[in-house]
Amino acid sequence: MNQILSFRNSENSKKILKKNTKHLCIFLILFALILVGEGGWKLYTNLNKQVDVIKPEITGKIESDKTVFNVKSEIGIKKIVYAWNNGEETVIAKSGEKEFSFDVNNPIGVNELSIKSYAVDGSTVTYDTIKIVYDEPDDQFGGPDANIPPEVDKKTAIENDKNEPVVSLTAEPGKVIITATDDVMMDYVTYSWNGGEEVKITGLSADEKTLSAKVDALKGNNKIKVKAYDKAGNLKEVEKDVHGTDGPTITVTKNETQIMVKVTDEYEITKIEYNFNNEEKTIENIEGNTYEFNLDLKDGENFIIIKAYEGNIKKEYKGKTTK
């Protein structure tokens, strides 16, 4: 009896185990299908997800033989890259600027320009290709459409030009400024110091009527000779005595009760003017290369402006302090 009961129990256990195993397998298969479906959906959505990129605004304007582009971006720009006709790329490096301009030279004919912007956040924007048409002017003065006389009239004006250029010489600390102007067209200028070797200056203004340059002044008393030639060959010579100097040196120190001022110059001190707490004073007839004076501080804020002269060369000092 016990054996029969034991046999039946074993048979039932196998049936139950087999049934449970079947249910477990079904559950695992369904769970796996859910995981695969969820993962596939996430992959699909990630692949099709659109990333919003803030596109910088680039606008261009053709100006004669170049095109000027203005760039505005909410995110700083790392670099701009452009290329003509899908050729060699040119890189304009930036440092995170959000607004700036750059220009490119226009090649002759019909050409296509491609531009890319690279932002500091790593985003890259490629812009639609731009077609630029540029024809070489009829002559160096801009052609018949420009409000400038054509070449033949310019040549006639040069041939008939009998007027000498006008030359001016001005000074600033350590420099002489040479400016030569002609009513038709300048050519070049030379200058020499104390009858020595002539130095040639070129580089005309946009209208080719003016030439201007700064040259280093020799220290001390010297004579400069300037020769200005226009395109017609007319010559204007100017000589001028130049006192080369960097101007006076102003040193200001203070203690608890006073401001101490010291003015020095390599050659001479012509005049000193100062405004101390709205009290103005001029010191002239100074002997020697050094002049010193002290000013008593008042309680509270004090200010001083000092102007020291060597001839027409002026140096200025401004300061304030509190007692």
C-alpha positions as CSV (number, residue, x, y, z in Angstrom):
1,M,0.0,0.0,0.0
2,N,2.8,2.3,0.9
3,Q,4.6,1.5,-2.3
4,I,1.6,2.3,-4.4
5,L,1.1,5.6,-2.7
6,S,4.8,6.5,-3.1
7,F,4.8,5.7,-6.8
8,R,1.7,7.9,-7.4
9,N,3.3,10.8,-5.5
10,S,6.5,10.7,-7.6
11,E,4.5,10.6,-10.8
12,N,2.5,13.7,-9.7
13,S,5.7,15.5,-8.7
14,K,7.2,15.0,-12.1
15,K,4.0,16.3,-13.7
16,I,4.0,19.4,-11.5
17,L,7.7,20.1,-12.1
18,K,7.2,19.7,-15.8
19,K,4.3,22.1,-15.7
20,N,6.1,24.7,-13.6
21,T,9.2,24.5,-15.8
22,K,7.0,25.1,-18.9
23,H,5.4,28.2,-17.2
24,L,8.9,29.5,-16.2
25,C,10.2,29.1,-19.8
26,I,7.2,31.0,-21.1
27,F,7.7,33.7,-18.5
28,L,11.4,34.1,-19.4
29,I,10.7,34.2,-23.1
30,L,8.1,36.9,-22.6
31,F,10.4,38.9,-20.3
32,A,13.2,38.6,-22.9
33,L,10.9,39.8,-25.6
34,I,9.9,42.8,-23.5
35,L,13.6,43.7,-22.9
36,V,14.4,43.3,-26.6
37,G,11.5,45.4,-27.6
38,E,12.2,48.1,-25.1
39,G,15.9,48.2,-26.1
40,G,15.0,48.3,-29.7
41,W,12.6,51.2,-29.2
42,K,15.3,53.2,-27.2
43,L,17.8,52.5,-30.0
44,Y,15.3,53.7,-32.6
45,T,14.4,56.8,-30.7
46,N,18.1,57.7,-30.0
47,L,19.0,57.2,-33.7
48,N,16.1,59.4,-34.8
49,K,16.5,62.0,-32.0
50,Q,17.1,65.5,-33.4
51,V,19.8,67.5,-31.5
52,D,19.1,71.2,-31.4
53,V,22.1,73.2,-32.6
54,I,22.2,77.0,-32.2
55,K,23.2,78.1,-35.7
56,P,25.4,81.2,-35.9
57,E,24.1,84.0,-38.2
58,I,26.6,84.9,-41.0
59,T,25.8,87.7,-43.4
60,G,28.0,88.9,-46.3
61,K,28.4,92.0,-48.3
62,I,30.5,92.4,-51.5
63,E,32.8,95.4,-51.3
64,S,34.9,95.9,-54.5
65,D,37.4,93.0,-54.7
66,K,36.5,91.4,-51.3
67,T,33.4,90.1,-49.5
68,V,33.0,91.1,-45.8
69,F,31.1,88.7,-43.5
70,N,29.6,89.6,-40.2
71,V,29.2,86.7,-37.6
72,K,26.7,86.7,-34.7
73,S,26.4,83.7,-32.4
74,E,24.8,83.0,-29.0
75,I,27.7,80.5,-28.4
76,G,31.3,81.6,-28.8
77,I,33.0,80.7,-32.1
78,K,36.2,78.6,-32.1
79,K,37.0,78.9,-35.8
80,I,35.6,79.7,-39.2
81,V,36.7,77.6,-42.2
82,Y,36.1,78.6,-45.8
83,A,37.1,77.3,-49.2
84,W,36.7,78.4,-52.8
85,N,35.3,75.8,-55.2
86,N,35.8,72.9,-52.7
87,G,39.5,73.6,-52.8
88,E,42.1,74.3,-50.1
89,E,40.5,75.4,-46.8
90,T,41.4,78.6,-45.0
91,V,41.1,78.7,-41.2
92,I,40.2,81.8,-39.2
93,A,41.0,81.0,-35.6
94,K,38.9,82.8,-32.9
95,S,38.8,82.7,-29.1
96,G,35.1,82.3,-28.3
97,E,34.0,85.6,-29.8
98,K,30.2,85.9,-30.2
99,E,30.3,88.8,-32.7
100,F,33.0,89.7,-35.2
101,S,33.8,90.3,-38.9
102,F,36.1,88.7,-41.5
103,D,36.7,89.3,-45.2
104,V,37.8,87.2,-48.1
105,N,39.3,88.3,-51.4
106,N,37.1,87.7,-54.4
107,P,38.7,85.8,-57.3
108,I,37.9,86.9,-60.8
109,G,34.9,85.3,-62.4
110,V,32.1,83.1,-61.0
111,N,33.1,81.1,-58.0
112,E,31.5,79.2,-55.2
113,L,32.4,79.8,-51.5
114,S,31.7,77.2,-48.8
115,I,31.8,78.2,-45.1
116,K,31.7,76.2,-41.9
117,S,31.6,77.5,-38.3
118,Y,32.9,75.6,-35.3
119,A,31.5,76.6,-31.9
120,V,33.3,76.3,-28.5
121,D,30.7,73.7,-27.4
122,G,31.9,71.4,-30.2
123,S,29.0,71.9,-32.6
124,T,29.7,72.4,-36.3
125,V,27.5,74.2,-38.9
126,T,28.0,73.9,-42.6
127,Y,26.3,76.7,-44.6
128,D,24.8,76.6,-48.1
129,T,27.4,77.3,-50.8
130,I,27.5,80.9,-51.9
131,K,28.0,81.9,-55.5
132,I,30.0,85.1,-55.9
133,V,30.5,86.9,-59.2
134,Y,33.3,89.4,-59.5
135,D,34.6,91.1,-62.6
136,E,37.9,92.9,-62.7
137,P,37.4,96.7,-63.0
138,D,38.0,98.3,-66.4
139,D,41.0,100.2,-64.9
140,Q,42.8,100.7,-61.6
141,F,40.4,103.6,-60.7
142,G,37.3,101.6,-60.7
143,G,36.0,101.7,-64.2
144,P,33.4,103.9,-65.8
145,D,30.7,103.2,-63.2
146,A,32.8,104.6,-60.4
147,N,32.7,108.3,-59.6
148,I,36.4,108.6,-60.4
149,P,37.9,109.9,-63.7
150,P,38.9,107.2,-66.2
151,E,42.6,106.4,-66.8
152,V,42.9,108.5,-69.9
153,D,41.7,111.6,-68.0
154,K,44.1,110.8,-65.2
155,K,47.0,110.6,-67.6
156,T,46.1,113.9,-69.1
157,A,45.8,115.5,-65.6
158,I,49.3,114.2,-64.7
159,E,50.8,115.5,-68.0
160,N,49.3,118.9,-67.3
161,D,50.2,119.0,-63.6
162,K,52.6,121.8,-62.9
163,N,51.9,122.2,-59.2
164,E,54.4,121.0,-56.6
165,P,53.2,118.8,-53.7
166,V,52.5,120.4,-50.3
167,V,54.7,119.1,-47.5
168,S,54.1,119.4,-43.7
169,L,56.3,118.3,-40.8
170,T,54.9,117.9,-37.3
171,A,56.4,116.3,-34.2
172,E,55.4,114.0,-31.4
173,P,57.7,112.5,-28.7
174,G,60.5,110.8,-30.4
175,K,59.0,111.1,-33.9
176,V,58.7,113.4,-36.9
177,I,55.5,113.0,-39.0
178,I,56.0,113.7,-42.7
179,T,52.9,114.4,-44.8
180,A,53.0,115.1,-48.5
181,T,49.9,115.9,-50.6
182,D,49.4,116.5,-54.3
183,D,46.3,117.8,-56.2
184,V,46.6,115.0,-58.8
185,M,48.8,112.1,-57.7
186,M,51.8,111.6,-55.4
187,D,54.7,109.4,-56.2
188,Y,57.2,109.1,-53.4
189,V,59.1,111.0,-50.7
190,T,62.7,110.9,-49.5
191,Y,64.2,112.3,-46.3
192,S,67.7,112.6,-44.9
193,W,69.3,113.8,-41.6
194,N,72.0,116.4,-41.6
195,G,72.8,116.0,-45.3
196,G,73.3,112.2,-45.0
197,E,71.9,109.3,-47.0
198,E,68.4,109.6,-48.3
199,V,65.7,107.2,-47.2
200,K,62.8,106.6,-49.6
201,I,59.1,106.4,-48.5
202,T,56.3,104.8,-50.5
203,G,52.8,103.8,-49.8
204,L,50.0,106.1,-50.9
205,S,46.5,106.8,-49.6
206,A,43.5,105.2,-51.3
207,D,43.1,108.2,-53.6
208,E,46.9,108.2,-54.3
209,K,47.1,111.9,-53.5
210,T,48.7,111.7,-50.0
211,L,51.7,110.0,-48.5
212,S,52.2,110.1,-44.7
213,A,54.8,108.4,-42.5
214,K,56.3,108.6,-39.0
215,V,60.1,108.5,-38.8
216,D,62.3,108.3,-35.7
217,A,63.8,111.6,-34.7
218,L,67.5,111.8,-33.9
219,K,68.3,112.9,-30.3
220,G,69.4,116.4,-29.9
221,N,69.5,119.2,-32.5
222,N,69.4,118.0,-36.1
223,K,68.3,119.1,-39.5
224,I,65.9,117.0,-41.6
225,K,65.5,117.5,-45.4
226,V,62.4,116.1,-47.1
227,K,61.9,115.8,-50.9
228,A,58.4,115.1,-52.2
229,Y,57.8,114.0,-55.8
230,D,54.4,113.8,-57.5
231,K,53.6,111.6,-60.5
232,A,54.3,114.4,-62.9
233,G,57.8,114.8,-61.6
234,N,57.2,118.0,-59.7
235,L,59.5,118.3,-56.6
236,K,59.0,120.1,-53.3
237,E,61.9,120.3,-50.9
238,V,61.6,121.2,-47.2
239,E,64.3,121.6,-44.5
240,K,63.6,121.9,-40.8
241,D,65.6,122.0,-37.6
242,V,64.4,119.2,-35.3
243,H,65.1,118.9,-31.7
244,G,64.8,115.1,-31.0
245,T,63.6,114.2,-27.6
246,D,61.2,112.0,-25.7
247,G,60.2,114.9,-23.5
248,P,60.5,115.5,-19.8
249,T,60.2,112.7,-17.2
250,I,57.8,113.4,-14.3
251,T,58.1,111.5,-11.0
252,V,55.6,111.9,-8.1
253,T,56.0,110.4,-4.6
254,K,54.4,111.2,-1.3
255,N,54.7,110.9,2.4
256,E,52.1,111.4,5.2
257,T,51.9,115.2,4.7
258,Q,53.3,116.1,1.2
259,I,53.5,115.2,-2.5
260,M,57.0,115.4,-3.9
261,V,57.4,116.2,-7.6
262,K,60.5,115.8,-9.6
263,V,60.8,116.8,-13.3
264,T,63.9,115.8,-15.3
265,D,64.9,116.2,-19.0
266,E,68.0,115.3,-21.0
267,Y,68.3,118.7,-22.5
268,E,66.1,121.4,-20.8
269,I,62.9,122.0,-19.0
270,T,61.1,124.8,-20.8
271,K,58.0,125.1,-18.5
272,I,56.0,123.3,-15.9
273,E,52.2,123.8,-15.3
274,Y,50.3,122.1,-12.5
275,N,46.8,122.0,-11.0
276,F,46.8,120.9,-7.4
277,N,43.3,120.7,-5.8
278,N,42.0,123.3,-8.3
279,E,44.9,125.7,-7.7
280,E,46.8,126.3,-10.9
281,K,50.4,127.5,-11.2
282,T,53.0,127.9,-14.0
283,I,56.8,127.7,-13.4
284,E,59.1,129.2,-16.1
285,N,62.7,130.3,-16.5
286,I,63.9,127.0,-15.2
287,E,67.7,126.5,-15.0
288,G,69.2,123.1,-15.4
289,N,67.8,119.7,-16.3
290,T,66.0,119.0,-13.0
291,Y,63.3,120.8,-11.1
292,E,61.8,119.6,-7.8
293,F,58.9,121.0,-5.6
294,N,56.7,119.8,-2.8
295,L,53.0,120.3,-2.2
296,D,51.2,120.0,1.2
297,L,48.3,117.5,1.3
298,K,44.9,118.5,2.7
299,D,42.7,116.2,4.7
300,G,40.6,113.9,2.5
301,E,41.1,113.5,-1.3
302,N,43.8,115.3,-3.2
303,F,44.4,115.4,-7.0
304,I,47.1,116.8,-9.2
305,I,47.7,117.3,-12.9
306,I,51.2,118.2,-14.1
307,K,52.3,119.2,-17.6
308,A,56.1,119.5,-18.3
309,Y,57.5,120.9,-21.5
310,E,60.7,120.7,-23.5
311,G,60.0,123.1,-26.3
312,N,56.8,122.0,-27.9
313,I,57.1,118.4,-26.6
314,K,54.7,117.9,-23.6
315,K,54.5,115.1,-21.0
316,E,51.5,114.9,-18.6
317,Y,50.9,113.3,-15.3
318,K,47.5,112.8,-13.5
319,G,47.0,111.3,-10.0
320,K,45.0,111.5,-6.8
321,T,45.6,110.4,-3.3
322,T,44.0,110.6,0.2
323,K,45.4,111.9,3.4
